[in-house]
Amino acid sequence: MISPEQVTQFQRDGFVILDQILTPDQVARANAALDRIFRGEVNA
């Protein structure tokens, strides 16, 4: 859940930084998927 202050920041700045939104495993899996894409191993 985001705080009212984060909502205000988003409305003001157009973005908000959310710490630790993903688990370390999710980050590792996303990085591995991006590595495959950048190596051209994924047809998109």
Phi and psi restraints in degrees (range 20) as a CNS / XPLOR table:
assign (resid 1 and name C) (resid 2 and name N)
       (resid 2 and name CA) (resid 2 and name C) 1.0 -96.8 20.0 2
assign (resid 2 and name N) (resid 2 and name CA)
       (resid 2 and name C) (resid 3 and name N) 1.0 154.1 20.0 2
assign (resid 2 and name C) (resid 3 and name N)
       (resid 3 and name CA) (resid 3 and name C) 1.0 -85.1 20.0 2
assign (resid 3 and name N) (resid 3 and name CA)
       (resid 3 and name C) (resid 4 and name N) 1.0 162.3 20.0 2
assign (resid 3 and name C) (resid 4 and name N)
       (resid 4 and name CA) (resid 4 and name C) 1.0 -57.9 20.0 2
assign (resid 4 and name N) (resid 4 and name CA)
       (resid 4 and name C) (resid 5 and name N) 1.0 -34.1 20.0 2
assign (resid 4 and name C) (resid 5 and name N)
       (resid 5 and name CA) (resid 5 and name C) 1.0 -65.6 20.0 2
assign (resid 5 and name N) (resid 5 and name CA)
       (resid 5 and name C) (resid 6 and name N) 1.0 -37.9 20.0 2
assign (resid 5 and name C) (resid 6 and name N)
       (resid 6 and name CA) (resid 6 and name C) 1.0 -68.0 20.0 2
assign (resid 6 and name N) (resid 6 and name CA)
       (resid 6 and name C) (resid 7 and name N) 1.0 -37.0 20.0 2
assign (resid 6 and name C) (resid 7 and name N)
       (resid 7 and name CA) (resid 7 and name C) 1.0 -62.3 20.0 2
assign (resid 7 and name N) (resid 7 and name CA)
       (resid 7 and name C) (resid 8 and name N) 1.0 -45.5 20.0 2
assign (resid 7 and name C) (resid 8 and name N)
       (resid 8 and name CA) (resid 8 and name C) 1.0 -60.7 20.0 2
assign (resid 8 and name N) (resid 8 and name CA)
       (resid 8 and name C) (resid 9 and name N) 1.0 -44.0 20.0 2
assign (resid 8 and name C) (resid 9 and name N)
       (resid 9 and name CA) (resid 9 and name C) 1.0 -61.1 20.0 2
assign (resid 9 and name N) (resid 9 and name CA)
       (resid 9 and name C) (resid 10 and name N) 1.0 -43.3 20.0 2
assign (resid 9 and name C) (resid 10 and name N)
       (resid 10 and name CA) (resid 10 and name C) 1.0 -61.8 20.0 2
assign (resid 10 and name N) (resid 10 and name CA)
       (resid 10 and name C) (resid 11 and name N) 1.0 -44.7 20.0 2
assign (resid 10 and name C) (resid 11 and name N)
       (resid 11 and name CA) (resid 11 and name C) 1.0 -64.1 20.0 2
assign (resid 11 and name N) (resid 11 and name CA)
       (resid 11 and name C) (resid 12 and name N) 1.0 -36.3 20.0 2
assign (resid 11 and name C) (resid 12 and name N)
       (resid 12 and name CA) (resid 12 and name C) 1.0 -77.3 20.0 2
assign (resid 12 and name N) (resid 12 and name CA)
       (resid 12 and name C) (resid 13 and name N) 1.0 -46.3 20.0 2
assign (resid 12 and name C) (resid 13 and name N)
       (resid 13 and name CA) (resid 13 and name C) 1.0 -102.0 20.0 2
assign (resid 13 and name N) (resid 13 and name CA)
       (resid 13 and name C) (resid 14 and name N) 1.0 -17.8 20.0 2
assign (resid 13 and name C) (resid 14 and name N)
       (resid 14 and name CA) (resid 14 and name C) 1.0 86.0 20.0 2
assign (resid 14 and name N) (resid 14 and name CA)
       (resid 14 and name C) (resid 15 and name N) 1.0 2.0 20.0 2
assign (resid 14 and name C) (resid 15 and name N)
       (resid 15 and name CA) (resid 15 and name C) 1.0 -155.7 20.0 2
assign (resid 15 and name N) (resid 15 and name CA)
       (resid 15 and name C) (resid 16 and name N) 1.0 162.7 20.0 2
assign (resid 15 and name C) (resid 16 and name N)
       (resid 16 and name CA) (resid 16 and name C) 1.0 -145.7 20.0 2
assign (resid 16 and name N) (resid 16 and name CA)
       (resid 16 and name C) (resid 17 and name N) 1.0 141.3 20.0 2
assign (resid 16 and name C) (resid 17 and name N)
       (resid 17 and name CA) (resid 17 and name C) 1.0 -94.6 20.0 2
assign (resid 17 and name N) (resid 17 and name CA)
       (resid 17 and name C) (resid 18 and name N) 1.0 123.0 20.0 2
assign (resid 17 and name C) (resid 18 and name N)
       (resid 18 and name CA) (resid 18 and name C) 1.0 -111.7 20.0 2
assign (resid 18 and name N) (resid 18 and name CA)
       (resid 18 and name C) (resid 19 and name N) 1.0 115.5 20.0 2
assign (resid 18 and name C) (resid 19 and name N)
       (resid 19 and name CA) (resid 19 and name C) 1.0 -77.1 20.0 2
assign (resid 19 and name N) (resid 19 and name CA)
       (resid 19 and name C) (resid 20 and name N) 1.0 141.2 20.0 2
assign (resid 19 and name C) (resid 20 and name N)
       (resid 20 and name CA) (resid 20 and name C) 1.0 52.0 20.0 2
assign (resid 20 and name N) (resid 20 and name CA)
       (resid 20 and name C) (resid 21 and name N) 1.0 44.0 20.0 2
assign (resid 20 and name C) (resid 21 and name N)
       (resid 21 and name CA) (resid 21 and name C) 1.0 -77.0 20.0 2
assign (resid 21 and name N) (resid 21 and name CA)
       (resid 21 and name C) (resid 22 and name N) 1.0 -26.8 20.0 2
assign (resid 21 and name C) (resid 22 and name N)
       (resid 22 and name CA) (resid 22 and name C) 1.0 -114.2 20.0 2
assign (resid 22 and name N) (resid 22 and name CA)
       (resid 22 and name C) (resid 23 and name N) 1.0 150.0 20.0 2
assign (resid 22 and name C) (resid 23 and name N)
       (resid 23 and name CA) (resid 23 and name C) 1.0 -76.2 20.0 2
assign (resid 23 and name N) (resid 23 and name CA)
       (resid 23 and name C) (resid 24 and name N) 1.0 160.1 20.0 2
assign (resid 23 and name C) (resid 24 and name N)
       (resid 24 and name CA) (resid 24 and name C) 1.0 -56.4 20.0 2
assign (resid 24 and name N) (resid 24 and name CA)
       (resid 24 and name C) (resid 25 and name N) 1.0 -36.5 20.0 2
assign (resid 24 and name C) (resid 25 and name N)
       (resid 25 and name CA) (resid 25 and name C) 1.0 -64.9 20.0 2
assign (resid 25 and name N) (resid 25 and name CA)
       (resid 25 and name C) (resid 26 and name N) 1.0 -41.2 20.0 2
assign (resid 25 and name C) (resid 26 and name N)
       (resid 26 and name CA) (resid 26 and name C) 1.0 -64.0 20.0 2
assign (resid 26 and name N) (resid 26 and name CA)
       (resid 26 and name C) (resid 27 and name N) 1.0 -39.9 20.0 2
assign (resid 26 and name C) (resid 27 and name N)
       (resid 27 and name CA) (resid 27 and name C) 1.0 -64.5 20.0 2
assign (resid 27 and name N) (resid 27 and name CA)
       (resid 27 and name C) (resid 28 and name N) 1.0 -44.3 20.0 2
assign (resid 27 and name C) (resid 28 and name N)
       (resid 28 and name CA) (resid 28 and name C) 1.0 -62.3 20.0 2
assign (resid 28 and name N) (resid 28 and name CA)
       (resid 28 and name C) (resid 29 and name N) 1.0 -42.7 20.0 2
assign (resid 28 and name C) (resid 29 and name N)
       (resid 29 and name CA) (resid 29 and name C) 1.0 -66.1 20.0 2
assign (resid 29 and name N) (resid 29 and name CA)
       (resid 29 and name C) (resid 30 and name N) 1.0 -40.3 20.0 2
assign (resid 29 and name C) (resid 30 and name N)
       (resid 30 and name CA) (resid 30 and name C) 1.0 -65.0 20.0 2
assign (resid 30 and name N) (resid 30 and name CA)
       (resid 30 and name C) (resid 31 and name N) 1.0 -42.1 20.0 2
assign (resid 30 and name C) (resid 31 and name N)
       (resid 31 and name CA) (resid 31 and name C) 1.0 -62.4 20.0 2
assign (resid 31 and name N) (resid 31 and name CA)
       (resid 31 and name C) (resid 32 and name N) 1.0 -41.8 20.0 2
assign (resid 31 and name C) (resid 32 and name N)
       (resid 32 and name CA) (resid 32 and name C) 1.0 -63.5 20.0 2
assign (resid 32 and name N) (resid 32 and name CA)
       (resid 32 and name C) (resid 33 and name N) 1.0 -41.5 20.0 2
assign (resid 32 and name C) (resid 33 and name N)
       (resid 33 and name CA) (resid 33 and name C) 1.0 -64.3 20.0 2
assign (resid 33 and name N) (resid 33 and name CA)
       (resid 33 and name C) (resid 34 and name N) 1.0 -42.5 20.0 2
assign (resid 33 and name C) (resid 34 and name N)
       (resid 34 and name CA) (resid 34 and name C) 1.0 -65.3 20.0 2
assign (resid 34 and name N) (resid 34 and name CA)
       (resid 34 and name C) (resid 35 and name N) 1.0 -38.5 20.0 2
assign (resid 34 and name C) (resid 35 and name N)
       (resid 35 and name CA) (resid 35 and name C) 1.0 -58.7 20.0 2
assign (resid 35 and name N) (resid 35 and name CA)
       (resid 35 and name C) (resid 36 and name N) 1.0 -43.9 20.0 2
assign (resid 35 and name C) (resid 36 and name N)
       (resid 36 and name CA) (resid 36 and name C) 1.0 -63.2 20.0 2
assign (resid 36 and name N) (resid 36 and name CA)
       (resid 36 and name C) (resid 37 and name N) 1.0 -40.4 20.0 2
assign (resid 36 and name C) (resid 37 and name N)
       (resid 37 and name CA) (resid 37 and name C) 1.0 -63.4 20.0 2
assign (resid 37 and name N) (resid 37 and name CA)
       (resid 37 and name C) (resid 38 and name N) 1.0 -47.1 20.0 2
assign (resid 37 and name C) (resid 38 and name N)
       (resid 38 and name CA) (resid 38 and name C) 1.0 -67.7 20.0 2
assign (resid 38 and name N) (resid 38 and name CA)
       (resid 38 and name C) (resid 39 and name N) 1.0 -26.3 20.0 2
assign (resid 38 and name C) (resid 39 and name N)
       (resid 39 and name CA) (resid 39 and name C) 1.0 -82.1 20.0 2
assign (resid 39 and name N) (resid 39 and name CA)
       (resid 39 and name C) (resid 40 and name N) 1.0 -3.8 20.0 2
assign (resid 39 and name C) (resid 40 and name N)
       (resid 40 and name CA) (resid 40 and name C) 1.0 80.2 20.0 2
assign (resid 40 and name N) (resid 40 and name CA)
       (resid 40 and name C) (resid 41 and name N) 1.0 19.9 20.0 2
assign (resid 40 and name C) (resid 41 and name N)
       (resid 41 and name CA) (resid 41 and name C) 1.0 -86.9 20.0 2
assign (resid 41 and name N) (resid 41 and name CA)
       (resid 41 and name C) (resid 42 and name N) 1.0 -4.1 20.0 2
assign (resid 41 and name C) (resid 42 and name N)
       (resid 42 and name CA) (resid 42 and name C) 1.0 -120.9 20.0 2
assign (resid 42 and name N) (resid 42 and name CA)
       (resid 42 and name C) (resid 43 and name N) 1.0 127.4 20.0 2
assign (resid 42 and name C) (resid 43 and name N)
       (resid 43 and name CA) (resid 43 and name C) 1.0 -87.7 20.0 2
assign (resid 43 and name N) (resid 43 and name CA)
       (resid 43 and name C) (resid 44 and name N) 1.0 117.5 20.0 2
